[in-house]
């Protein structure tokens, strides 16, 4: 037993050492002048456009809103063009011959998720391609998780910090019992125990469709270059009025976001996989040190580190979206929960942008450095542009400057028309890509796009603005999310 413990400690030490060598947070490189210039430009333009509202008349006074609308429209045009390949989704599968399927492990990081775990595990046990390993990384749970795992799943409770023997009822299932240290530490502790070539991270509130594991295995078998992939997620909220409101908007938001990720993947610029449901090549992740416990969005930061590691060592690594790997995930169904989630997401985004600022505008990183990361530099201020533009519009109305306000509303109406077209195009592509026609009705999508600028978009930007405050004050807290969608819907 002593030998096993020392071996486990040495593997964790090796992972920490790899993180120290690959992380720009721990060993920050020199920031090139191009990166400094891009970020200064983004802030300076906002200051200039905001100031124009106080000394110019006419539409020039609402220049910040025009810039916001123009930037967002350019992004939509880029995504619409790049994603057109989704009209023929089977073509991507034919590009690579299928190699030997890699072995697959699943890590479920769980902190006080006794209510949701049975749903998640039931879906994992029902996969058409069964995972070779399933580890419940129990992050110091104090609810009924221990009783659930012992009584319902036949596991023997291990000592803290230890991995249990396999379940007597489910031979691939094991329990890693840990002191509470956060999701990233729980994932890392499980990572060093794995033997499989690939592994998936599945949140305890995420329900995989039966073919999800098979789809991920096929994707990694087709492409030896693939080191990280994300599946498609559908959000689900509580079945009350508030929950239906948030689920309505988030459903279309998720569709647009995944179509956008496909577009950036085609441009070799994808930086974001969904931590709730993602798959990685184990050796690549251990080479860069696993997940960073300091970051609020450990999945986003990991992709930056993988990309940086590949460029520094001339590795031809790839990150993709797998359209036939699908899952349902619990999403915030109340305003406080939604703001907490978006605050954390955006504060973590800002953390990562700051730590890896040397990649922005850097030719070493190819299209990623010259295209995607400059766009992300603008995205740091996009919610501030949006909130400021809306606040100025209200101020013009209250001040009786109706000529400016009506012109601005005309611009917003034109933008809504563009958004309608993009919504329709995205839904068409998503249906062809995923084969999923549930909850993607065009009429509801059109209504959502009309109401979104004055409701959901403002809430999203407000959460991001709070994220800015947390980033600047270094308040790195997750907050507690209540599960209200997956458990009631599946509890029957």
C-alpha positions in Angstrom: 0.0 0.0 0.0 2.8 2.4 0.8 4.3 1.8 -2.7 0.9 2.7 -4.3 0.7 5.9 -2.4 4.2 7.0 -3.3 3.5 6.2 -6.9 0.3 8.3 -6.8 2.1 11.2 -5.2 4.9 11.0 -7.8 2.5 11.1 -10.6 0.8 14.2 -9.1 4.1 15.8 -8.6 5.0 15.2 -12.2 1.7 16.8 -13.3 2.4 19.8 -11.1 5.9 20.1 -12.6 4.5 20.0 -16.1 2.0 22.7 -15.3 4.8 24.9 -13.9 6.7 24.5 -17.2 3.8 25.1 -19.5 1.7 27.7 -17.8 2.0 31.4 -18.7 0.5 32.2 -15.3 3.4 30.6 -13.4 6.2 31.5 -15.8 4.9 34.6 -17.7 6.8 35.2 -21.0 7.6 38.7 -22.3 4.5 40.4 -23.8 5.2 41.5 -27.4 4.5 45.0 -28.5 1.8 43.8 -30.9 -0.2 42.3 -28.0 0.2 45.5 -26.0 -0.9 47.6 -29.0 -4.0 45.5 -29.7 -5.2 45.6 -26.1 -4.5 49.4 -25.7 -6.4 50.0 -29.0 -9.4 48.2 -27.7 -9.6 50.2 -24.5 -8.7 53.5 -26.2 -11.4 53.1 -28.8 -14.1 52.5 -26.2 -12.9 55.7 -24.3 -13.0 57.8 -27.4 -16.4 56.5 -28.6 -17.9 57.0 -25.1 -16.6 60.5 -24.9 -18.2 61.4 -28.2 -21.6 61.1 -26.6 -20.9 64.2 -24.5 -19.7 66.6 -27.2 -21.2 65.5 -30.5 -24.8 65.6 -31.9 -26.6 63.3 -34.3 -25.8 59.6 -34.7 -22.1 60.4 -34.1 -23.1 60.8 -30.4 -24.1 57.1 -30.4 -20.9 56.0 -32.1 -20.3 53.4 -29.4 -23.5 51.7 -30.3 -22.6 51.8 -34.0 -19.3 50.2 -33.2 -20.9 47.5 -31.1 -23.4 46.7 -33.8 -20.8 46.7 -36.6 -18.4 44.5 -34.7 -21.1 41.9 -33.9 -22.3 41.9 -37.5 -18.8 41.2 -38.8 -18.5 38.3 -36.4 -21.9 36.9 -37.6 -20.8 37.2 -41.2 -17.6 35.3 -40.5 -19.3 32.5 -38.7 -22.1 32.2 -41.3 -19.5 31.9 -44.1 -17.2 29.5 -42.3 -20.0 27.3 -41.0 -21.6 26.8 -44.5 -19.7 23.4 -44.6 -22.3 22.1 -42.1 -24.7 21.8 -45.0 -22.8 18.6 -45.8 -21.9 17.3 -42.3 -20.9 13.8 -43.5 -18.0 15.1 -45.6 -15.9 15.8 -42.5 -16.2 12.1 -41.5 -14.8 11.0 -44.9 -11.6 13.0 -44.6 -9.8 10.5 -42.4 -9.6 6.8 -42.3 -10.6 5.3 -39.0 -7.7 3.9 -37.0 -7.8 1.6 -34.0 -10.4 3.0 -31.5 -8.6 4.4 -28.4 -9.6 3.3 -24.9 -11.8 5.8 -23.1 -12.2 6.9 -19.5 -14.8 9.2 -18.0 -14.2 11.5 -15.0 -17.2 12.8 -13.2 -16.2 15.6 -10.8 -18.9 15.9 -8.2 -19.3 18.1 -5.1 -22.6 17.5 -3.3 -24.3 16.1 -6.4 -26.1 13.1 -4.8 -29.4 14.1 -6.5 -27.9 14.4 -10.0 -25.4 11.6 -10.0 -27.9 8.7 -10.6 -29.1 10.4 -13.8 -25.5 11.0 -15.0 -24.4 7.4 -14.2 -27.5 5.9 -15.7 -26.7 7.6 -19.0 -23.0 6.5 -18.8 -24.0 2.8 -18.2 -26.4 3.0 -21.2 -23.7 4.1 -23.7 -23.5 2.1 -27.0 -19.7 2.2 -26.6 -19.1 1.6 -22.9 -16.3 3.6 -21.3 -13.3 1.4 -20.1 -13.1 3.4 -16.9 -15.5 5.6 -14.9 -14.1 7.5 -11.9 -16.3 9.6 -9.6 -14.0 12.3 -8.4 -15.8 13.1 -5.1 -14.7 16.6 -4.3 -15.3 16.5 -0.5 -19.1 16.0 -0.7 -21.0 16.4 2.5 -24.4 15.4 1.3 -25.6 11.8 0.6 -23.0 11.0 -2.0 -21.2 8.5 0.1 -24.3 6.6 1.0 -25.4 6.7 -2.7 -22.2 5.2 -4.0 -22.0 2.5 -1.3 -25.6 1.4 -1.2 -26.8 1.9 -4.8 -23.6 1.3 -6.7 -21.8 -1.3 -4.7 -18.6 0.7 -3.9 -16.6 0.4 -0.8 -15.7 3.8 0.7 -11.9 4.4 0.3 -9.8 6.5 2.6 -9.5 10.2 1.8 -7.2 10.7 -1.2 -7.5 7.0 -2.3 -9.2 5.3 -5.2 -11.6 2.5 -4.4 -11.7 -0.9 -5.9 -14.0 -1.4 -8.8 -17.7 -1.7 -8.0 -19.1 -5.2 -7.5 -22.1 -4.2 -9.6 -20.5 -2.0 -12.3 -17.0 -3.3 -13.0 -15.8 -0.1 -14.7 -16.9 2.2 -11.9 -14.5 3.5 -9.1 -14.7 6.2 -6.4 -11.9 8.6 -5.8 -12.6 10.3 -2.4 -10.9 13.7 -2.0 -10.9 16.7 0.4 -12.8 19.6 -1.1 -10.4 21.5 -3.3 -12.4 22.5 -6.4 -13.2 20.9 -9.7 -9.8 21.3 -11.3 -8.0 19.6 -8.4 -10.5 16.7 -8.5 -10.0 16.3 -12.2 -6.2 16.2 -11.8 -6.4 13.7 -9.0 -8.5 11.4 -11.2 -6.3 12.1 -14.3 -3.2 10.6 -12.7 -5.1 7.4 -11.9 -6.2 6.8 -15.5 -4.9 4.2 -17.9 -7.0 5.0 -21.0 -5.7 6.8 -24.1 -8.5 9.3 -24.0 -10.7 10.6 -21.3 -13.9 12.6 -21.0 -14.9 15.1 -18.4 -18.6 15.0 -17.7 -20.2 17.2 -15.1 -22.5 15.5 -12.6 -25.5 17.5 -13.9 -24.9 16.4 -17.6 -26.9 13.7 -19.3 -25.1 12.0 -22.3 -27.1 10.7 -25.2 -26.5 6.9 -25.8 -24.1 7.4 -28.7 -22.0 10.2 -27.2 -19.0 8.1 -26.1 -19.0 6.2 -29.4 -19.0 9.5 -31.3 -16.0 10.8 -29.3 -14.1 7.6 -29.8 -14.7 7.7 -33.6 -13.5 11.3 -33.7 -10.2 10.5 -31.9 -9.7 7.3 -34.0 -10.1 9.3 -37.2 -7.5 12.0 -36.3 -4.3 11.3 -34.4 -3.9 15.2 -34.4 -7.0 15.6 -32.2 -6.1 16.4 -28.6 -9.4 18.0 -27.4 -13.0 18.0 -28.6 -16.3 19.2 -27.4 -19.7 17.7 -28.0 -23.0 19.6 -28.4 -24.9 20.6 -25.3 -28.6 21.4 -24.9 -29.5 23.4 -21.8 -32.4 22.5 -19.6 -33.9 24.5 -16.8 -36.6 24.1 -14.2 -40.1 23.6 -15.6 -41.5 26.8 -14.1 -42.1 30.2 -15.8 -38.7 31.6 -15.0 -37.0 28.4 -16.0 -38.8 28.3 -19.3 -37.8 31.9 -20.0 -34.1 31.2 -19.5 -34.2 27.8 -21.2 -35.8 29.4 -24.3 -33.1 32.0 -24.7 -30.2 29.7 -23.7 -31.3 27.0 -26.2 -30.8 29.4 -29.1 -27.7 30.9 -27.5 -26.1 27.4 -27.3 -27.0 26.6 -30.9 -25.3 29.8 -32.2 -22.3 29.2 -29.9 -21.7 25.7 -31.2 -22.1 26.7 -34.8 -19.6 29.5 -34.0 -17.2 27.0 -32.5 -17.4 24.9 -35.6 -16.6 28.0 -37.7 -13.5 28.9 -35.6 -12.4 25.2 -35.6 -12.4 25.4 -39.4 -10.1 28.4 -39.2 -7.9 26.6 -36.7 -8.8 29.0 -34.0 -11.0 27.1 -31.6 -10.1 27.9 -28.0 -13.2 26.8 -26.1 -14.5 23.3 -25.3 -17.4 22.7 -22.8 -16.1 21.5 -19.5 -19.4 19.9 -18.8 -18.8 17.5 -21.7 -15.4 17.4 -23.4 -12.9 14.7 -24.5 -9.1 14.9 -24.4 -6.1 12.8 -25.4 -4.7 11.9 -22.0 -1.0 12.1 -22.9 -1.3 15.6 -24.3 -3.1 16.8 -21.2 -0.6 15.3 -18.8 2.3 16.8 -20.9 1.0 20.3 -20.2 0.2 19.6 -16.5 -3.6 18.9 -16.4 -6.1 21.5 -15.2 -5.1 24.7 -13.5 -6.9 25.0 -10.1 -6.3 28.7 -10.0 -8.4 29.5 -13.1 -12.2 30.0 -12.9 -12.6 28.4 -16.3 -10.1 25.5 -16.2 -11.3 24.1 -19.6 -10.7 27.3 -21.4 -7.3 27.9 -19.9 -6.3 24.3 -20.7 -6.9 24.8 -24.4 -4.7 27.9 -24.4 -1.9 25.9 -22.7 -2.3 23.0 -25.2 -2.2 25.4 -28.1 0.9 27.2 -26.7 2.6 23.9 -26.0 2.0 22.7 -29.5 3.3 25.9 -31.1 6.4 25.9 -28.9 7.3 22.3 -29.8 6.0 22.3 -33.4 3.3 19.8 -32.6 0.4 19.6 -35.1 -2.4 19.4 -32.6 -6.1 20.0 -33.3 -9.2 21.0 -31.3 -12.6 20.2 -32.8 -16.4 20.1 -32.2 -18.0 16.6 -32.6 -21.5 17.1 -33.9 -22.8 13.6 -33.3 -21.7 13.6 -29.6 -24.6 15.2 -27.8 -25.7 15.8 -24.2 -28.1 17.7 -22.1 -26.9 19.9 -19.2 -28.5 21.7 -16.3 -28.5 25.5 -16.9 -29.3 28.4 -14.7 -33.1 29.0 -14.5 -33.2 32.2 -12.3 -31.6 35.6 -12.7 -29.3 35.3 -9.7 -28.0 31.9 -10.8 -27.6 33.1 -14.4 -25.6 36.2 -13.3 -23.4 34.0 -11.1 -22.6 31.7 -14.0 -21.9 34.5 -16.4 -19.8 36.4 -13.9 -17.6 33.4 -13.3 -17.3 32.6 -17.0 -16.3 36.1 -17.9 -13.9 36.6 -15.0 -12.2 33.3 -15.9 -12.1 34.5 -19.6 -10.4 37.7 -18.5 -8.0 35.7 -16.3 -6.9 33.5 -19.2 -6.7 36.4 -21.7 -4.4 38.2 -19.3 -2.2 35.2 -18.5 -1.8 34.3 -22.2 -1.6 37.8 -23.6 1.7 37.1 -25.3 -0.1 34.9 -27.8 -2.3 37.8 -29.1 -1.0 39.1 -32.4 1.9 36.7 -32.2 2.8 35.1 -35.6 4.2 32.0 -33.9 0.6 30.9 -33.2 -0.6 31.2 -36.8 -4.3 32.0 -37.4 -4.9 31.5 -33.7 -2.5 34.4 -32.8 -3.3 36.6 -35.8 -7.1 36.1 -36.0 -8.8 34.5 -33.0 -6.9 36.1 -30.1 -7.2 39.6 -31.5 -11.0 39.0 -31.7 -10.9 37.8 -28.1 -9.1 41.0 -27.1 -12.1 42.9 -28.5 -14.5 40.5 -26.8 -13.0 41.5 -23.4 -14.8 44.9 -23.9 -17.8 43.8 -26.0 -20.2 43.6 -23.0 -19.0 47.0 -21.8 -19.7 48.4 -25.3 -23.1 46.8 -25.2 -24.1 48.0 -21.7 -22.7 51.5 -22.4 -24.6 51.8 -25.7 -27.9 50.8 -24.1 -27.3 53.2 -21.2 -26.6 56.1 -23.6 -29.7 55.3 -25.5 -31.8 55.5 -22.3 -30.1 58.8 -21.4 -30.9 60.3 -24.9 -34.5 59.3 -24.4 -34.7 60.8 -20.9 -32.9 63.9 -22.0 -35.4 64.5 -24.8 -32.8 63.9 -27.6 -35.3 61.9 -29.6 -33.7 62.4 -33.0 -30.6 60.5 -31.8 -32.7 57.9 -30.0 -34.9 57.2 -32.9 -32.0 56.9 -35.3 -30.3 54.5 -32.8 -33.5 52.4 -32.6 -33.5 52.2 -36.4 -30.0 50.8 -36.3 -31.1 48.3 -33.6 -34.1 47.3 -35.8 -31.7 46.7 -38.8 -29.5 44.6 -36.5 -32.5 42.6 -35.3 -33.2 41.8 -39.0 -29.6 40.6 -39.5 -29.9 38.5 -36.3 -33.1 37.0 -37.6 -31.3 35.9 -40.7 -28.4 34.5 -38.7 -30.7 32.7 -36.3 -32.5 31.0 -39.2 -29.2 30.0 -40.9 -27.8 28.7 -37.6 -30.8 26.6 -36.9 -30.8 25.1 -40.4 -27.1 24.3 -40.1 -27.5 22.9 -36.6 -30.3 20.6 -37.7 -28.2 19.3 -40.6 -25.2 18.9 -38.4 -26.7 17.2 -35.3 -29.8 15.7 -36.6 -31.6 17.2 -33.6 -34.8 19.0 -34.4 -36.0 19.3 -30.8 -36.6 22.7 -29.3 -35.3 24.5 -32.4 -38.5 25.8 -33.9 -38.0 28.7 -36.3 -41.0 30.8 -35.1 -39.8 30.7 -31.5 -36.3 31.5 -32.6 -37.5 34.5 -34.6 -39.4 35.8 -31.6 -36.3 35.2 -29.3 -34.1 37.2 -31.6 -36.5 40.2 -31.5 -36.8 40.2 -27.7 -33.2 39.2 -26.9 -31.5 42.7 -27.3 -33.7 44.2 -24.7 -33.8 41.3 -22.2 -31.4 38.3 -22.4 -28.6 40.1 -24.0 -28.6 42.8 -21.3 -28.6 40.2 -18.6 -25.7 38.4 -20.3 -23.7 41.6 -20.6 -24.5 42.6 -17.0 -23.1 39.3 -15.8 -20.0 39.9 -17.8 -19.7 43.4 -16.4 -19.8 41.9 -12.9 -17.1 39.5 -14.1 -14.9 42.5 -14.9 -15.4 43.7 -11.3 -14.5 40.3 -9.9 -11.4 40.1 -12.1 -10.2 43.6 -11.2 -10.7 42.9 -7.4 -9.3 39.3 -7.7 -12.5 37.8 -6.2 -12.1 34.2 -7.5 -15.2 32.5 -6.2 -17.5 30.0 -8.0 -20.7 30.5 -6.1 -23.2 27.7 -5.6 -25.5 26.6 -8.4 -28.8 24.8 -7.6 -29.7 22.0 -10.0 -33.3 22.6 -11.2 -33.5 21.1 -14.7 -31.9 17.6 -15.0 -33.1 16.1 -11.7 -36.8 17.0 -11.9 -37.0 16.2 -15.5 -35.4 12.8 -15.1 -36.5 11.9 -11.7 -39.9 10.5 -12.7 
